Amino acid sequence: AMSKSAVKISSDLLSNPLCEQEPGFLEMVTAFDTAMKRMDSFNQEKVRWLWLEKGTPGFSSVFPSLNMAVKRREQTLQDYKRLQSKVEKYEEKERTGPVLAKLHQ
C-alpha cells in the first residue's frame, strides 16, 4: 500500500502545471516517478513470490501466526458446516420432545 501511495504521489506531481513550466522540475519528477514505479513493481513481485513460495521463506515461515490463524479458521469453518448440517437435519424431522431438545442444544 505504501509503494502504491508513492506511485500515486509521483503521478500527481507529473500532472502538476509546474512540470510544464520548469524542465528541471519535470526531469526530477519523471526520475522520481520511474523510481516509484520500479519500487512498486519490485514490491508486488516479492509479495507474489511470498504467496507462491511453498518453502522457506514463504509466508508460513515469515508470518507463522498468519498460518496458524488460517488453519484455525478452516477448522472452525468445517465445525460450523458440520453443525449446520445437523441443525438442518433436526429441522426436517418431526417436532417431538427429543428432537426439539437436540435442536435447541
SULVENUR-V513981 format. One record per backbone hydrogen bond with DSSP energy under -1.0 kcal/mol. NH is the residue of the N-H (numbers start at 1). CO is the residue of the C=O. E is the energy in kcal/mol with one decimal. If there is no record, write none. Layout:
BEGIN
nh & co & e
NH & CO & E
NH & CO & E
END
This chain:
BEGIN
nh & co & e
5 & 1 & -2.1
6 & 2 & -2.0
7 & 3 & -2.1
8 & 4 & -2.0
9 & 5 & -2.5
10 & 6 & -2.4
11 & 7 & -2.3
12 & 8 & -2.4
13 & 9 & -2.3
14 & 10 & -1.9
15 & 11 & -1.4
16 & 13 & -1.3
19 & 16 & -1.8
21 & 17 & -1.0
22 & 18 & -2.5
26 & 22 & -2.3
27 & 23 & -2.4
28 & 24 & -2.2
29 & 25 & -2.8
30 & 26 & -2.5
31 & 27 & -2.1
32 & 28 & -2.3
33 & 29 & -2.8
34 & 30 & -2.5
35 & 31 & -2.4
36 & 32 & -2.5
37 & 33 & -2.3
38 & 34 & -2.2
39 & 35 & -2.5
40 & 36 & -2.5
41 & 37 & -2.4
42 & 38 & -2.6
43 & 39 & -2.7
44 & 40 & -2.7
45 & 41 & -2.2
46 & 42 & -2.3
47 & 43 & -2.4
48 & 44 & -2.4
49 & 45 & -2.5
50 & 46 & -2.5
51 & 47 & -2.1
52 & 48 & -2.4
53 & 49 & -2.4
58 & 55 & -2.5
59 & 50 & -1.3
61 & 58 & -1.0
62 & 58 & -2.2
63 & 59 & -3.6
67 & 63 & -1.5
68 & 64 & -2.1
69 & 65 & -2.3
70 & 66 & -2.2
71 & 67 & -2.0
72 & 68 & -2.6
73 & 69 & -2.4
74 & 70 & -2.4
75 & 71 & -2.3
76 & 72 & -2.6
77 & 73 & -2.6
78 & 74 & -2.2
79 & 75 & -2.4
80 & 76 & -2.6
81 & 77 & -2.4
82 & 78 & -2.3
83 & 79 & -2.5
84 & 80 & -2.7
85 & 81 & -2.1
86 & 82 & -1.5
87 & 83 & -2.3
88 & 84 & -2.4
89 & 85 & -2.0
90 & 86 & -2.4
91 & 87 & -2.3
92 & 88 & -1.3
96 & 94 & -1.8
100 & 96 & -2.7
101 & 97 & -2.3
102 & 98 & -2.4
103 & 99 & -2.6
104 & 100 & -2.5
105 & 101 & -2.2
END
